[in-house]
Amino acid sequence: MAYRKLLLPVIGTEAGEAALATAFLAARIWKAHVHGLHVRIDPRDVAPLAGEGLSGAMIEEMMSATERESAERAKGVQALFSRYVEEHGIPIVTDPAAAFTAGSVTASFGSVVGREEDVVAQQARLSDIVVLAHPEAGDDVSTSDALHAVLFDSGRPVMVAPRAAPEQLGRRVCIGWNGTAESAAAVAGGLPWIERAESVTILHAEEYQRRGPDVTGLVDYLAWHGVKAQTRQFKPVSNSVGAGLLAAAKEAEADLLIMGAYSHSRLRQLILGGVTRHVLEHADLTLLMSR
């Protein structure tokens, strides 16, 4: 098994540029195709404002302004993607047969109108991995609709790029394991990375473990795939399991952390905090998550 098609929602921010570089770094490893996607705001989404006392003419003007701004944003995002592709000599193809013939990383770009979270989640269902930008510094991860839509509604692994583009990816892999269905899905979705890695370390903790197979079970399972995994038990840092998990991944010099997302309900994590939320907000390495 290998990854053949990566979906990259392209955004024109520093974090977006890091995600762009991360996606193509991953694609080079697998000689895969990267489809850059930009979702333009539908001007009709401003129509509900009419119920707040605005006249029809004002609504029309707002829709026109939204359309102009959306078009300018789309133009800038496509220019960013095209510039990267041209500078790195990556061929643009839309036909899978042409991509296979190229025998290397390939790319394509599309811009559609709609609700970003809906479009990205739906297109993700026919992609092997979705690469998303890291939440901007200071942003509340709970407001990232596209991230949560892909995690909950796509059924595909989500790669969250670090804030700065990584120099390497997938050589030293850590797995955050707690025995849940979500962590099992993450292992399944990340198995090509795990099998390819030079080093695989399973991170586990009593405070992290849920009902389900413990770390020895995962070691045995990976052995059936020819993977000799190490284990590392960690402790919470300042009462935070997420902080302890990230500290252990750093100690293992990991360049990719594979883990399940939201083993507890999203609502509970947003209110009380949780491992997934902490990792998403504070990780400085590439993540591969499944739900």
C-alpha positions as CSV (number, residue, x, y, z in Angstrom):
1,M,0.0,0.0,0.0
2,A,1.2,3.5,-0.8
3,Y,-0.4,6.9,-0.9
4,R,-1.2,8.1,-4.4
5,K,-3.4,11.2,-4.0
6,L,-3.0,13.9,-1.4
7,L,-5.6,16.7,-1.0
8,L,-4.2,20.1,0.1
9,P,-6.6,23.0,0.9
10,V,-4.4,26.0,-0.1
11,I,-4.5,29.1,2.0
12,G,-2.3,32.2,1.6
13,T,-0.8,32.4,5.1
14,E,2.6,31.5,6.5
15,A,1.0,28.3,8.0
16,G,-0.5,27.7,4.5
17,E,2.9,27.9,2.9
18,A,4.3,25.4,5.5
19,A,1.4,23.1,4.7
20,L,2.2,23.4,0.9
21,A,5.8,22.4,1.5
22,T,4.8,19.6,3.8
23,A,2.3,18.2,1.3
24,F,4.9,18.1,-1.5
25,L,7.6,16.7,0.9
26,A,5.2,13.8,1.6
27,A,4.3,13.5,-2.1
28,R,8.0,13.2,-3.1
29,I,8.4,10.3,-0.7
30,W,5.5,8.4,-2.3
31,K,5.8,9.8,-5.8
32,A,2.2,10.9,-5.3
33,H,-0.1,13.5,-6.7
34,V,-1.0,16.7,-4.8
35,H,-4.3,18.3,-5.7
36,G,-4.4,21.9,-4.4
37,L,-7.9,23.0,-3.5
38,H,-9.2,26.5,-2.9
39,V,-12.8,27.0,-1.7
40,R,-14.2,30.4,-2.6
41,I,-16.9,32.0,-0.5
42,D,-20.4,31.8,-2.0
43,P,-21.6,35.4,-2.2
44,R,-25.1,34.1,-1.5
45,D,-24.1,33.3,2.0
46,V,-24.4,37.0,2.9
47,A,-28.1,36.9,2.0
48,P,-29.3,35.9,5.5
49,L,-28.2,39.4,6.6
50,A,-31.2,40.7,4.9
51,G,-33.2,39.7,7.9
52,E,-31.3,42.2,10.0
53,G,-32.9,45.2,8.3
54,L,-30.6,45.7,5.3
55,S,-32.1,46.8,2.1
56,G,-32.0,44.7,-1.1
57,A,-29.5,47.2,-2.6
58,M,-27.2,46.9,0.4
59,I,-27.3,43.1,0.2
60,E,-26.5,43.2,-3.5
61,E,-23.5,45.5,-2.8
62,M,-22.3,43.2,0.0
63,M,-22.6,40.2,-2.3
64,S,-20.6,42.0,-5.1
65,A,-17.9,43.0,-2.6
66,T,-17.7,39.5,-1.3
67,E,-17.4,38.1,-4.8
68,R,-14.6,40.6,-5.7
69,E,-12.7,39.8,-2.5
70,S,-13.1,36.1,-3.0
71,A,-11.9,36.3,-6.6
72,E,-8.8,38.3,-5.5
73,R,-8.0,35.8,-2.7
74,A,-8.4,32.8,-5.1
75,K,-6.1,34.5,-7.6
76,G,-3.4,35.0,-4.9
77,V,-3.7,31.4,-3.6
78,Q,-3.4,29.9,-7.1
79,A,-0.4,32.1,-7.8
80,L,1.2,30.8,-4.6
81,F,0.6,27.2,-5.6
82,S,1.7,27.7,-9.2
83,R,4.9,29.5,-8.1
84,Y,5.9,26.6,-5.8
85,V,5.2,24.0,-8.5
86,E,7.2,26.0,-11.2
87,E,10.1,26.6,-8.9
88,H,10.4,22.9,-8.1
89,G,9.8,21.6,-11.6
90,I,6.6,19.7,-10.7
91,P,4.5,18.7,-13.7
92,I,0.8,19.7,-13.7
93,V,-1.4,16.8,-14.7
94,T,-5.1,16.0,-14.3
95,D,-5.1,12.5,-15.7
96,P,-4.1,9.6,-13.4
97,A,-2.5,7.8,-16.3
98,A,-0.2,10.8,-17.0
99,A,0.7,10.9,-13.3
100,F,1.7,7.3,-13.3
101,T,3.7,7.8,-16.5
102,A,5.5,10.8,-14.9
103,G,6.9,8.4,-12.2
104,S,7.4,11.3,-9.8
105,V,5.4,13.8,-7.8
106,T,2.7,15.6,-9.8
107,A,0.2,18.4,-9.1
108,S,-3.1,19.9,-10.0
109,F,-5.2,22.8,-8.8
110,G,-8.9,23.5,-8.5
111,S,-11.0,26.4,-7.2
112,V,-14.7,25.8,-6.3
113,V,-17.4,27.9,-4.7
114,G,-19.1,26.7,-1.5
115,R,-18.7,26.2,2.2
116,E,-15.1,25.3,2.9
117,E,-15.8,22.7,5.6
118,D,-18.3,20.9,3.4
119,V,-16.3,20.9,0.2
120,V,-13.0,19.9,1.8
121,A,-14.6,17.0,3.8
122,Q,-16.4,15.7,0.7
123,Q,-13.4,15.9,-1.6
124,A,-11.2,14.3,1.1
125,R,-13.3,11.1,0.9
126,L,-11.6,10.3,-2.4
127,S,-8.1,11.2,-1.3
128,D,-5.5,9.1,0.6
129,I,-4.4,11.9,3.0
130,V,-5.6,15.4,3.6
131,V,-2.9,17.9,4.4
132,L,-4.0,20.9,6.5
133,A,-2.2,24.0,7.8
134,H,-1.4,24.2,11.5
135,P,-3.8,26.5,13.4
136,E,-2.4,30.0,13.4
137,A,-0.5,31.1,16.5
138,G,-3.0,32.3,19.1
139,D,-6.0,30.8,17.3
140,D,-8.5,28.6,19.1
141,V,-8.4,25.2,17.4
142,S,-12.0,24.7,18.2
143,T,-12.8,27.4,15.6
144,S,-11.2,25.4,12.8
145,D,-14.3,24.1,10.9
146,A,-12.4,22.6,8.0
147,L,-10.1,20.6,10.4
148,H,-13.0,19.2,12.4
149,A,-15.1,18.5,9.2
150,V,-12.3,16.4,7.8
151,L,-11.6,14.6,11.0
152,F,-15.3,13.8,11.6
153,D,-16.8,13.6,8.2
154,S,-14.2,12.4,5.7
155,G,-13.1,9.0,7.0
156,R,-9.6,9.8,5.8
157,P,-6.3,10.4,7.7
158,V,-5.5,14.1,8.3
159,M,-1.9,15.3,8.2
160,V,-1.5,18.6,10.1
161,A,1.6,20.4,9.0
162,P,3.8,22.2,11.6
163,R,4.0,26.0,11.6
164,A,7.4,25.8,9.9
165,A,8.0,23.4,7.0
166,P,9.8,20.3,8.2
167,E,13.2,19.2,6.7
168,Q,12.3,15.5,6.9
169,L,9.2,13.4,7.3
170,G,8.5,9.8,8.3
171,R,12.0,8.7,9.2
172,R,11.4,8.6,13.0
173,V,7.7,7.9,13.7
174,C,6.0,8.0,17.1
175,I,2.5,6.5,17.7
176,G,0.3,7.8,20.5
177,W,-1.5,4.7,21.6
178,N,-4.4,4.4,24.0
179,G,-6.3,1.4,22.8
180,T,-9.3,3.2,21.3
181,A,-10.9,2.7,17.9
182,E,-9.6,6.2,17.0
183,S,-6.0,5.2,17.7
184,A,-6.5,2.0,15.8
185,A,-7.8,3.9,12.8
186,A,-4.7,6.2,13.0
187,V,-2.4,3.2,12.9
188,A,-4.2,1.7,9.9
189,G,-4.2,5.0,8.1
190,G,-0.5,5.5,8.9
191,L,0.7,2.0,8.2
192,P,2.7,2.9,5.1
193,W,4.6,5.5,7.1
194,I,5.1,3.0,9.9
195,E,6.4,0.3,7.6
196,R,8.8,2.7,5.9
197,A,10.2,4.4,9.0
198,E,13.7,3.8,10.3
199,S,12.5,4.0,13.8
200,V,9.0,3.4,15.3
201,T,8.2,4.2,18.9
202,I,4.9,3.7,20.6
203,L,4.1,6.2,23.3
204,H,1.8,5.1,26.1
205,A,0.7,6.2,29.6
206,E,-1.6,4.9,32.3
207,E,-3.4,8.3,32.2
208,Y,-3.8,8.0,28.4
209,Q,-4.9,4.4,28.1
210,R,-8.6,3.7,27.6
211,R,-10.6,0.4,27.3
212,G,-8.9,-1.7,24.6
213,P,-5.7,-3.4,23.7
214,D,-2.6,-2.1,25.5
215,V,0.8,-1.3,24.1
216,T,2.0,-4.9,24.0
217,G,-0.9,-5.7,21.7
218,L,0.1,-3.0,19.3
219,V,3.7,-4.2,19.4
220,D,2.5,-7.7,18.4
221,Y,0.3,-6.4,15.7
222,L,3.0,-4.3,14.1
223,A,5.3,-7.4,14.2
224,W,2.9,-9.0,11.7
225,H,3.8,-6.2,9.4
226,G,7.5,-6.7,9.8
227,V,7.8,-3.7,12.1
228,K,9.9,-3.9,15.3
229,A,8.6,-1.1,17.4
230,Q,10.0,0.3,20.6
231,T,7.8,1.4,23.5
232,R,8.2,4.5,25.7
233,Q,6.0,5.2,28.7
234,F,5.4,8.8,29.4
235,K,3.9,10.9,32.3
236,P,1.7,14.0,32.1
237,V,3.5,17.3,32.2
238,S,1.9,19.8,34.5
239,N,-1.1,17.4,34.7
240,S,-1.5,17.5,30.9
241,V,-1.4,14.2,29.1
242,G,-1.1,16.1,25.8
243,A,2.0,17.9,27.0
244,G,3.5,14.7,28.2
245,L,2.8,13.0,24.8
246,L,4.5,15.9,22.9
247,A,7.5,15.9,25.3
248,A,7.9,12.1,24.8
249,A,7.7,12.5,21.0
250,K,10.4,15.2,21.2
251,E,12.6,13.0,23.3
252,A,12.3,10.3,20.7
253,E,13.3,12.9,18.0
254,A,10.2,12.1,16.1
255,D,9.4,13.8,12.8
256,L,5.9,12.4,12.6
257,L,3.3,11.7,15.4
258,I,0.5,9.3,14.5
259,M,-2.5,9.3,16.9
260,G,-6.3,9.1,17.1
261,A,-8.3,12.2,17.5
262,Y,-11.1,13.0,20.0
263,S,-11.4,9.7,21.8
264,H,-13.6,11.7,24.2
265,S,-16.4,13.7,22.6
266,R,-15.4,16.9,20.8
267,L,-17.7,18.9,23.1
268,R,-16.1,17.6,26.2
269,Q,-12.6,18.4,24.9
270,L,-13.6,21.9,23.8
271,I,-15.0,22.6,27.2
272,L,-12.6,20.8,29.5
273,G,-9.6,20.6,27.2
274,G,-8.1,17.3,26.1
275,V,-5.2,15.5,24.5
276,T,-6.2,16.2,20.9
277,R,-6.8,19.9,21.5
278,H,-3.5,20.3,23.3
279,V,-1.5,18.5,20.6
280,L,-3.2,20.4,17.8
281,E,-2.5,23.7,19.4
282,H,1.1,23.1,20.6
283,A,2.7,20.5,18.3
284,D,5.8,21.6,16.4
285,L,6.1,18.4,14.4
286,T,3.9,16.9,11.7
287,L,0.8,15.1,12.9
288,L,-1.2,12.3,11.3
289,M,-4.6,11.9,12.9
290,S,-7.7,9.8,12.4
291,R,-11.1,9.8,14.0
